[in-house]
Structures are given as structure tokens and as C-alpha cells.
């Protein structure tokens, strides 16, 4: 690679990275499930519920102290309710109707 092409290539890469970073900061919140989705609650073992709670809290946009408190609150409410189930949004289509996942 010639030394003349290197600065041009580096500049182009920096511009592409900057435009990609600008797009990631403006991510919209996901829309609530529409009428073509059904909410299904699935009972799971306690360990799976713990892993789901931890991952939801870790990937949230809260500070570290708020994340710890959010995790404690989530686990406390699950323990009080003794509810170890996950809510999943399943699309209503021919396949999911055939499998009996949605009505």
C-alpha cells in the first residue's frame, strides 16, 4: 500500500466510525407489541429467572449503584410473589398458531 493512500484510508475509516457512533446514540425505544403479537408467560426454573434479571439490569442505562438496587428489587419481588416465569411476546402467524403457541 502506498504512503499516499494510507492517510485517505484512515480518514475514511474515521468518518465511517464517527457516523456509526452517532447513529447508536439515537436508538429509539422498542415499540410495545402490537395486535399481531401475543404475550405468553412461561414458567422457568429459578436459575433461569436469575440470569434473565441480571442480564436485564446489566444492559440497562442506569448507573452502577442504581443497577445493584434494581437487581435487589427485582429479586425481592420475584421471591415475594414466588413467580418464576418469563413474559415473551410471540408473533401471531400461521407457524405459531400451528404449534399452539398463540390463539
C-alpha positions as CSV (number, residue, x, y, z in Angstrom):
1,X,0.0,0.0,0.0
2,X,1.4,3.3,-1.0
3,X,2.0,6.0,1.6
4,X,-0.3,8.4,-0.3
5,X,-3.3,6.1,0.1
6,X,-2.9,5.5,3.8
7,X,-4.0,8.9,5.1
8,X,-7.0,8.9,2.8
9,X,-8.0,5.4,4.0
10,X,-7.6,6.4,7.7
11,X,-9.7,9.5,7.2
12,X,-12.4,7.5,5.5
13,X,-12.4,4.9,8.3
14,X,-12.6,7.6,11.0
15,X,-15.6,9.3,9.2
16,X,-17.4,5.9,9.0
17,X,-16.8,5.1,12.6
18,X,-18.0,8.6,13.7
19,X,-21.2,8.3,11.7
20,X,-21.9,4.9,13.1
21,X,-21.3,6.1,16.7
22,X,-23.7,9.0,16.1
23,X,-26.4,6.5,15.0
24,X,-26.1,4.3,18.0
25,X,-26.7,7.1,20.5
26,X,-30.1,7.9,19.0
27,X,-31.6,4.4,19.3
28,X,-35.4,4.6,19.7
29,X,-37.1,2.6,22.4
30,X,-38.8,-0.5,21.0
31,X,-42.5,-0.1,20.4
32,X,-44.9,-2.1,22.5
33,X,-46.1,-5.3,21.0
34,X,-48.9,-4.7,18.5
35,X,-52.1,-6.6,17.9
36,X,-50.1,-9.1,15.8
37,X,-48.2,-10.3,18.9
38,X,-49.4,-12.2,22.0
39,X,-47.9,-12.1,25.4
40,X,-47.1,-15.5,26.7
41,X,-45.9,-16.3,30.3
42,X,-43.6,-19.3,30.6
43,X,-42.7,-20.8,34.0
44,X,-38.9,-21.3,34.2
45,X,-36.5,-22.6,36.9
46,X,-35.3,-20.1,39.5
47,X,-31.8,-20.1,38.0
48,X,-33.1,-19.0,34.6
49,X,-35.1,-16.2,36.1
50,X,-32.0,-15.0,38.0
51,X,-29.9,-15.0,34.8
52,X,-32.6,-13.0,33.0
53,X,-32.9,-10.5,35.8
54,X,-29.2,-10.0,35.9
55,X,-28.8,-9.5,32.1
56,X,-31.7,-7.0,32.0
57,X,-30.2,-5.0,34.8
58,X,-26.6,-5.2,33.4
59,X,-27.7,-3.9,30.0
60,X,-29.9,-1.1,31.3
61,X,-28.8,2.5,31.1
62,X,-28.6,3.1,34.9
63,X,-25.5,3.9,37.0
64,X,-23.8,1.1,38.9
65,X,-25.4,1.9,42.2
66,X,-28.8,2.1,40.6
67,X,-28.2,-1.3,38.8
68,X,-27.4,-3.0,42.1
69,X,-30.6,-1.6,43.7
70,X,-32.7,-2.5,40.7
71,X,-31.4,-6.1,40.8
72,X,-32.1,-6.4,44.5
73,X,-35.6,-5.0,44.0
74,X,-36.3,-7.4,41.1
75,X,-35.2,-10.4,43.1
76,X,-37.1,-9.3,46.1
77,X,-40.4,-9.0,44.2
78,X,-39.9,-12.4,42.5
79,X,-39.2,-14.0,45.9
80,X,-42.3,-12.5,47.4
81,X,-44.6,-13.5,44.6
82,X,-42.9,-16.9,44.2
83,X,-43.3,-16.3,40.5
84,X,-40.5,-17.6,38.4
85,X,-42.0,-17.0,34.9
86,X,-40.9,-15.0,31.9
87,X,-43.1,-13.0,29.6
88,X,-42.4,-13.5,25.9
89,X,-44.0,-11.6,23.0
90,X,-44.9,-14.2,20.4
91,X,-45.9,-13.1,16.9
92,X,-49.3,-14.3,15.7
93,X,-48.7,-16.1,12.4
94,X,-49.5,-19.4,10.8
95,X,-46.5,-21.2,12.3
96,X,-47.1,-20.1,15.9
97,X,-50.8,-21.0,15.5
98,X,-50.0,-24.4,14.2
99,X,-47.6,-25.0,17.1
100,X,-50.3,-23.9,19.5
101,X,-48.2,-21.0,21.0
102,X,-50.9,-18.4,20.3
103,X,-54.7,-18.4,19.9
